[in-house]
């Protein structure tokens, strides 16, 4: 399950955020989160790394991919058991879609407005629906459970 997506530049300016969490959950301030993640990213670069690829906490997994050409960072927040490679693949597709749509705006280095992203949301939702980030083990367990449940239902008839 995906919780959030953040797109920000390397100085921490938030360009886009999307929250998929259920109603009633605690919502973070996207500007604060992007500033924090940007600081971590810059720190990693200053100590000789190319950036932070993932951060694992007890309750969350944060996976990031960069776009060095455009100086952007894309971070996905999900459940801690999500497949990291699947998250990276999803972020790569999101990055490609975002850059295809907004490349000219970003190249001009103009003041990017979050409201400008509203027309991109449908494409984002389609990409997220197409990609599965749940670990294979969890998908297989659900699949097998569905098979068993269907057999049980048929046996009862």
N, C-alpha and C positions, 0 to 999 in steps of 0.2 A: 504494500500500500504506500502510495506516495503522499507525503504530507505537504511539502512546499517546493517551489522552484524559485530561485533567485538569479537574476542576471544583473551584474554590476560591472563597472569598470575598475581597473586596478587601483584607482585612488579611493574606491569605496562608494562612489555615487551609484545609487540604485537606479537601474533602468527599467526593471520589470520584476514583479513578484506575483506569484499565484499560490493560493492556499486551497488545498483539497481536503483539509481536515473537516471532520463533522462539526455541525453546529454545537455550541456549548463547550467546545474545547478551548483551552487557553491559547490565545493567538499572540505571537511575538510581533514586535514592531519591526517591519521589514527593513526600514532604514537602519535601525540599530544592528540587526543581524548582518546586513550587507557590509556595514562598517567593520564589524567584528571579524567577519570572514576575510575581508580585504586585508585587515591588519595581520591575520595569521598567514595569508598568502604572501604578503610582502616580507614578513619575518622569515619565512621559509626560503624565499629567494635571496635574502641578504646573508643567510648562513650557507649559501651555495647550492641550494636545491632548485629545481625547476618549478616548484610549487607544491601544494598539498593535493594529493589525489583523493584521499578519503580520511574521515575522522569517525571513529566508532565510539559511541557512548553506550551506556547501559540501555537507554531507551531509543536512541536514534542512530542512523547512519547518514553521514553527510558525504556526498561524492561530488567532486568538482572536475571540470575540464576547462581549459583556457583556450582563448583565441588570441594568440600573441600578435597576429597581424592587426587586430582591431582593439587590442588591449582590454579584452572582456573576459570575465570569469562567469561560468555557469555552474550553479550548485543545486543539487537535488537533495532534499531531506526525505528520508523514508524510514520504515521500520528497521530495527537493527539486524534482522535476518535476511534483508533483501540481498540479492545477488549483485555484487559490486560490478562485475563485467556487464551485466544487463543494464545497470544504472548508467554506466559509462556509454554504452551503446545508445541508450535513450537520450542522454545529454548530447551526444554527437549529432543525433537527428534533430534535436531541438536547436542546437547551435547552427546547423546548416539551414534550417528553416528560418530562424531569426535573422541570420546574416543575409539570406537571400531577400528577405522582405525589407530589412532596414540598413543594408550595406551603405547606401548613398548617404543616409542621415548620419551614420556613424563616421563615415569618411570625412564628411564636411565638418565634423567635430562641433556640430551645432548643439544647442541645448535640447537634448532628447527629452521628450515629454511622455510620461507613463500613459497618458490617455491615448497617445498615438498607437499603443499596442492593442487596443481593444479589437481592432479588425483582424489581428493575428491570433486571437484566442481560439477561434474555431479550428485553425490548423493545429495549434498546440494540443487541444483536446483530442483531436483525431490521432495525433502521434502517440499520446499517452495511452489511449485505448488500444492501439495496435501493439504496443510493447508490453511485455510481461517482465516484471522485476522480481517476482516472487521466486525463491529458490526452487530448483527442480524437485527437491524432496517434498516440499509443501504442495506443489502442483500435483505430483504423483499421488500423494496421500488423499487429496481432494478427489482426484479422478477415481482411485480405487474405492473410496468411500461411496461415491456416486454409483459405481457399479454394484457394490454390495447392497446399497439401499434400493436400487432398482430391482435386483433379484429378490430381495426380501418382499418388496411390494407385489411382484408377480407371484411369488410363492403363496402369498396370503389370498390371492384371488381364487 
